[in-house]
């Protein structure tokens, strides 16, 4: 199962942002255990670096966190077609619409986000907590 991790979820985990850190960090741990294929868009990578550098106070610290993240996630390309598709999207936020267009083209199952404005889009959204629940093994009967 491929899951696009929205920028906010990644930043919650990398920067220990409360109250969302625990669920986001658990998702990255589960991804590292191969519970699902985590993805981010190429456009998100630059945003993650910029925000991490600003919050951590140094480019070196941001690069360290980004390098660790890139060991876990698949980076999905963003094409010109995705940008055009996003313009016609019902999503109000253009950045979200570009991510959703890329996710749809890459056949992503879910977009994990805490941003409820991500709907309606071409790929269903799920909260980090709900995704963790989906990843739990079924209880024995």
N, C-alpha and C positions, 0 to 999 in steps of 0.2 A: 504494500500500500504506500503510495507516494503522498506526502503531505507537505504543502507549502507552509513554511513558518513565516508568518507576517513579521515585519520589522519590529513591531512593538514586543512580540513574544521573545524574539532573540535578545533584544535589548534588556528586557525584564530579567532574563537569565544571566546575561553577561555583566550587567551592572547592578545586580541584586536590588532591583527596584520593587519596593513594597507597594501594595500587598500581593503583587503578582509573581514575585520571584519563585516561590516554592513550586508552583505548577509548571512554570516555564523551565526551571532547572530540571525538574523531573522529566519533562518531555525530552530535553537534550540528553539526559542520562539514558532514557529508554531508546532514543535514536542511536546512541553509541553502542547499545546492546543489540542493535539490529531488529528492534521491535517494529520499525517502519522505516521507510526511506525519507529522510528529511530533506527538504529543498528550500532554497531561497532564490530570489531572482537576482540577476546581476546588478540591477538598479538598487536593490536593497543593500548589497554589500558596501557600496560607497556611502550610503546613508548610515549604516551601522558603524563604519569606521569613523565617519565625521562626528557622530553623536558620542561614540565611545571616547574618542580623543578629547572632546570637549569636557566630558564628565570625569575622565580619568586624569586629565591634566597633562598627558604626554602622548605623542605619536607612537613612541616605542611601546607603551603599555597597551594602546589600542591595537597595534599590530600584533602583539602577543595574543590578545584575546581573539582577534580575527583569524590568526593562523590556527589556533585551536579549533575554532568553529569550522573552518574550511576543511579540517580533517574529518569532520562528521557529516557535513551537508553536501548535497549536490547543488551546484549553481546552475540555474536555468537561464538560458539566454533570453534576451528581450529583443525582438525584431521590430523593424519598421511596421510590419503588418500588425503587430501587437499594439503599437502606438495608435495606429489608425482605428483598429477595433475598439480600443479604449475610448476614442472620441465619440463613438456611437453607443457606448455602454450606458445603461441606466444608472450605474454607480455615480454618485455625485462627486466623489473624490477621484481625480484623474490618476493619481499615484496608485490608489487601490485598483482602479480599472485596468491599468497597465499590468499590475501583478496578476489580476484575475485572468486577463487575456493570455498572458504567458502560461499561467497554470492550466488553463483549458487546452491550449495547444500541446502542452507536455503531458496531458492526460493525468493530471493530479486528482486524487480522490477527494481531498479536503483542503481547505485553507484554515489553518489554526490561527485564530486571532481573538483578541478580546474586544475588537472594534466591531460593534453591532451595525455600523453603517456600511459594512462590507457586503450587505445584501440589498437588492437582489443582484446576483451575478451568475456567471456561467458555471461556477464551481461552488458546491455547498461549503458553508463555513461551519466551524466547530470551535468551541472554546477550548483552551488548553486542559481545563479540568474535565470536560466531557470527552476529549480525546483520550486522556489518561484512563478514564472509565472504559472506553471502548477497547483499550489495549489490555485491560485486566483479563486474565484467563477466566473462563466460565467456572462457576463453582460446581464441584462434583454433585451429581444427582443423588 
